[in-house]
Each structure stands twice: as C-alpha cells, then as structure tokens.
Amino acid sequence: MEETYKSGFVSLIGKPNVGKSSILNALIGEKVAIISDKPQTTRNRILGVKHLPKGQIIFVDTPGIHFPKHKLNEYMVETAVRALKDMDVVVFVVDCKEGLTEEDTLVIENLKVIEKKKPIILALNKIDLTTKEKALNLKEEIENSLKIKDFVFTSAVTGEGLKDLTEKIWEYLPEGVPFYPEDIITDQPESFFIAEIIREKIFNLTRQEIPYSTAVIVEKIENKNGLMVIDAYIFVEKSSQKGIIIGKEGRMLKKIGQFAREELERIYNKKIYLNLWVKVKEKWRQKDGSLRELGYYLKKE
C-alpha cells in the first residue's frame, strides 16, 4: 500500500537557552531562528517547515518559559504557553548537561495541563557536553513528574539524534495535507526576519542588560537595480544605552550594521545597504502601548 501522507504542528518547548532555536535550524537545514549564547534570545513564535517525501512537519519554536520580570517577559511566556494548545506533538527540550532547574520545573507545570491530550517527546539536548548516564538520570527525574511518550538524545552542534527525533515525531503525526508549498520554509515576513538578524548581532556584540533592552523595527525595504536598501531602527530604554549601542565614534553601531549586512547578503545573495538609527523609548518593556508598537502583542483568544 502507498504510504499515507502526514502533516502536523510540533512545538519546541523548554526554558531559555536550552537550544530550541538551534535544533529548529538544524532540522530545517536553513536559518529561520536567530541564536546567541544568551538566554531569552527568542521573543516570538518562529515557524519552520520541514518537507519530507510523504509529509510535512511544521515546527514552532517558542520563547523560553521563565519567571517573568516585566511585561515583555510576560508576553514571551504567554506566547510559549499558547503554542501548546493547537499542536499535534510537543517536544520538551532540556539541557541534559545542566540538569533539572526551577525553570524546567515551571515548564513541566505547564506541560502537565496537556500531558494526557498530546504526545510529549523529551529531547535530552546538548548530549555532546555530558554523558548518557547523566542524561538518563535526568529523564527518570522528569518522568516522576510528567508523562512522556518517548525520548531522544540530541545535539544541534553535532547533529546527533536529529534524525531519530524526526522519526519519533513522525510516528505521532496525524494524516493530513500539506499546509505550505514546497518552496516555503517559514512564514516570517521579510521585515521581521531582517529585524531578527539585526537583533541577533546586538545580542552577540553587547553585554549585560543592553541586548534585553533593545528592539528592532524595519521601517522600509526597497530594491533598486539589484541593491536592497533597508532602513531600520534600534530602540533602547535609556539614553545611556543609546550611547553604548552607538559606541565611541559610532564603532559599535557600525559593527552591528556590518555583521548584519554581511549575513543578509549571504542569505539574499545580493548587495545590501543597511541604514541603522538608534532611538530611546523609555521603559518600553514595561508598557503595553510600547510593546504593541514594537510588535509584541497577542491577539485575544
């Protein structure tokens, strides 16, 4: 008999900095989510489509579930929790080197609501940094609190376990039809993706509170004779942060722009002219109106 076509949505859930976005990029084979070594890099739901010969897996990367300190954090956690509701499969990603933390326990509490309704696969990630014995002990510890259908050792760095993870997800996918054409790997608007690349460079080049206090909005994209011209604004909360982002003689802003432009040129395979400006929007992470202006808002259910 001909194999049945399957398709479905799979949420990647976990605390911040466990490697969800790296796993997503590795599974898709393209960069659809930004990454950094800092927690809370992902702020929005990021969708990536994996096309298979007889199916389609739509992965949904989510912000890390954590204890919120302000309204932006609340938005991020709510975004992650909402992503559990309409999924066919949930992948719970844990850092098996670090072991179980309070934030992992917070994730488990949210997963317990759906453990009887949806299959949960445990991804013991960063297996390249620890032993399988330690990872199995962590699995047993988690199983004392949460019902999981299956587990897999994974490493986005080495690629270990990613094929196994795909196969395990496939087992639980429902029959269906393709949700996206074969040439689509994400539903992100171009302006959002470009803003995320710029924000990634800020995360990788700045320290302490600076990356968390920044937001990026792409104001305009124009294509002129093979040249892509992009105007973007970086928002910060304080004048002192604006000075740090700009840097002495504008060096930091130039470096952010250079790194972002170089990556965008590789992605789009065309010359990029990137204009960056820095603006202060005081305490934007704590104000509903400012969050909405900067794209951080959820539709009412």
C-alpha positions in Angstrom: 0.0 0.0 0.0 1.0 3.6 -0.7 2.3 5.3 2.5 -0.3 7.8 3.9 0.6 11.5 3.8 1.1 13.1 7.2 1.3 16.7 8.4 1.1 18.5 11.7 2.3 21.1 14.0 5.1 20.4 16.5 6.0 22.8 19.3 9.5 23.1 20.7 9.1 23.9 24.4 11.6 24.5 27.2 13.3 27.0 29.4 15.6 29.7 27.9 18.9 28.8 26.3 18.3 25.0 26.1 19.0 25.0 22.3 15.4 25.1 20.8 16.3 27.5 18.1 19.5 25.7 17.2 17.5 22.4 16.9 15.0 24.1 14.7 17.6 25.5 12.3 19.4 22.1 12.2 16.1 20.3 11.5 15.0 22.7 8.7 18.5 22.9 7.2 18.3 26.7 7.0 18.5 29.6 9.4 14.9 30.5 10.4 15.5 31.5 14.0 18.3 33.7 15.5 20.6 32.2 18.1 23.0 33.5 20.7 24.7 32.2 23.9 22.4 34.4 26.0 19.1 33.3 27.4 15.8 34.8 26.2 17.0 35.5 22.7 13.8 34.2 21.1 10.9 36.6 21.8 8.3 35.4 19.3 6.8 32.3 17.9 9.1 31.2 15.0 7.7 28.7 12.4 9.9 26.4 10.3 8.6 23.9 7.8 10.4 20.6 7.2 9.4 19.0 3.9 9.5 15.2 3.8 8.7 12.8 0.8 5.4 11.8 2.4 4.7 14.5 4.9 5.3 17.9 6.3 6.3 18.8 9.9 5.6 22.4 10.9 7.9 23.2 13.8 7.0 26.1 16.1 10.0 27.5 18.1 8.9 29.4 21.2 10.4 31.8 23.8 11.9 30.0 26.8 9.4 29.6 29.7 10.8 31.5 32.7 9.8 33.6 35.7 8.8 37.0 34.2 10.3 40.3 35.5 8.3 42.7 33.3 5.6 42.8 30.6 7.9 41.8 27.7 8.7 38.6 29.7 5.0 38.0 30.4 4.4 38.3 26.6 7.2 35.8 25.9 5.9 33.2 28.4 2.3 33.6 27.2 3.5 33.1 23.6 5.1 29.8 24.6 2.2 28.6 26.6 -0.3 29.4 23.9 1.8 27.4 21.4 0.9 24.2 23.4 -2.8 24.4 22.6 -3.0 23.7 18.9 -0.1 21.4 18.5 -0.2 17.8 17.4 3.1 16.9 19.1 5.2 18.7 21.8 8.9 18.4 22.1 10.2 19.2 25.6 13.8 20.3 25.2 16.1 20.1 28.3 19.7 20.9 28.8 21.0 17.5 30.0 24.3 18.9 30.9 22.8 21.4 33.3 20.2 19.1 34.9 16.8 19.9 36.2 16.3 23.6 37.3 13.5 25.6 38.7 12.7 26.9 35.3 12.5 23.3 33.9 10.0 22.6 36.7 8.0 25.6 35.6 7.9 24.2 32.1 6.8 20.8 33.5 3.9 22.5 35.3 2.7 24.0 32.1 3.1 20.7 30.2 1.1 18.8 32.8 -2.0 20.5 31.6 -1.7 18.8 28.2 0.2 15.6 29.0 -2.9 13.4 28.6 -4.1 15.2 25.4 -0.9 15.4 23.3 2.2 13.2 22.9 5.2 14.7 24.6 8.7 13.7 23.3 11.6 14.6 25.6 14.7 15.9 23.8 17.7 15.5 26.1 19.8 18.2 24.3 23.5 19.1 24.4 24.3 15.4 24.8 27.7 16.2 23.3 28.6 18.0 26.6 27.7 15.3 29.1 27.2 11.5 29.5 24.2 9.5 28.5 24.1 8.0 32.0 23.6 11.5 33.5 21.0 12.3 30.8 19.1 9.1 31.6 19.1 10.0 35.3 17.6 13.4 34.2 15.0 11.5 32.1 13.9 9.4 35.1 13.7 12.5 37.3 11.4 14.2 34.7 9.2 11.1 34.4 8.4 11.3 38.1 6.5 14.5 37.3 5.5 14.3 33.7 4.1 11.7 31.3 6.2 11.5 28.2 5.7 9.3 25.2 9.3 8.9 24.1 12.7 10.5 24.4 15.8 11.1 22.3 19.4 12.3 22.9 20.1 15.4 20.7 22.8 17.8 19.8 22.2 20.6 17.4 26.0 21.1 17.2 26.9 17.5 16.1 23.6 16.6 14.6 23.3 13.6 16.9 19.7 12.4 17.4 18.0 14.8 15.0 17.1 12.1 12.6 15.8 10.0 15.5 13.8 13.0 16.7 12.2 13.4 13.3 11.3 9.8 13.1 9.7 9.8 16.6 7.7 12.9 15.7 6.6 11.2 12.5 5.0 8.3 14.5 2.6 10.7 16.2 1.7 12.9 13.3 -1.8 12.7 12.1 -2.8 12.1 8.5 -3.3 15.3 6.6 -2.5 17.5 3.6 0.4 19.9 3.1 -0.1 23.2 4.9 2.7 25.0 2.9 4.1 24.9 -0.6 7.4 23.0 -1.0 9.4 26.2 -1.5 8.2 27.7 1.8 10.3 27.0 5.0 8.9 29.8 7.2 6.0 32.2 7.4 8.1 35.1 8.7 7.6 38.4 6.9 10.8 39.7 5.3 10.8 42.8 7.6 10.5 40.6 10.7 13.3 38.3 9.6 15.7 41.2 8.8 14.9 42.8 12.2 15.7 39.5 13.9 19.1 39.2 12.2 20.0 42.8 13.4 18.8 41.9 16.9 20.9 38.8 16.9 24.0 40.9 16.2 23.1 43.1 19.1 22.8 40.0 21.3 26.2 38.7 20.2 28.1 42.0 20.4 26.7 43.6 23.6 26.6 42.6 27.3 24.6 42.7 30.5 21.2 44.4 30.1 21.8 46.0 26.8 20.6 43.2 24.4 17.5 42.7 26.5 16.7 46.4 26.4 16.7 46.6 22.6 14.0 46.1 20.0 14.4 46.4 16.2 11.9 47.6 13.7 12.5 47.6 9.9 10.9 50.8 8.6 11.5 50.3 4.8 12.8 47.8 2.3 13.5 48.9 -1.3 15.1 47.0 -4.2 16.9 49.3 -6.6 18.9 47.9 -9.5 19.9 44.7 -7.7 20.6 46.6 -4.4 18.4 46.0 -1.3 18.2 49.2 0.7 17.0 48.7 4.3 16.1 51.4 6.9 15.8 50.1 10.5 15.5 51.5 13.9 17.0 50.1 17.1 15.0 51.1 20.2 16.5 51.2 23.7 15.1 52.2 27.1 17.7 54.8 28.2 19.9 57.5 26.7 22.9 55.7 28.3 22.0 52.6 26.4 21.8 54.5 23.2 25.4 55.7 23.7 26.5 52.1 24.2 24.8 50.8 21.1 26.3 53.7 19.0 29.7 53.3 20.7 32.7 55.5 20.6 32.8 57.4 17.2 29.9 55.1 16.1 32.0 52.0 16.2 29.5 49.6 17.8 26.7 50.6 15.5 28.9 50.2 12.5 29.9 46.7 13.7 26.3 45.7 14.3 25.4 47.0 10.8 28.4 45.4 9.2 27.7 41.9 10.7 24.0 42.1 9.9 24.6 43.3 6.3 27.2 40.6 5.6 24.8 37.8 6.8 21.9 39.3 4.9 24.0 39.5 1.8 24.7 35.7 2.1 21.1 34.9 2.7 19.6 37.1 -0.1 22.6 36.7 -2.5 22.5 40.4 -3.3 24.2 43.6 -2.2 22.7 45.2 0.9 22.7 48.9 2.0 21.7 49.0 5.6 20.8 52.2 7.4 20.5 52.0 11.2 19.3 54.6 13.7 19.0 54.3 17.4 16.1 55.8 19.3 15.1 55.9 23.0 11.7 54.6 24.0 11.7 54.8 27.8 10.8 51.7 29.7 9.2 50.1 26.6 9.4 46.6 28.1 7.0 47.6 30.9 4.4 49.5 28.8 1.6 47.8 26.9 1.4 50.5 24.3 5.1 50.5 23.6 5.1 46.7 23.4 2.3 46.8 20.8 4.1 49.4 18.8 7.2 47.2 18.7 5.3 44.1 17.6 5.0 42.3 21.0 1.3 41.7 21.4 -1.0 38.7 21.4 -4.5 38.6 19.9 -7.3 37.9 22.4 -8.4 34.3 22.4 
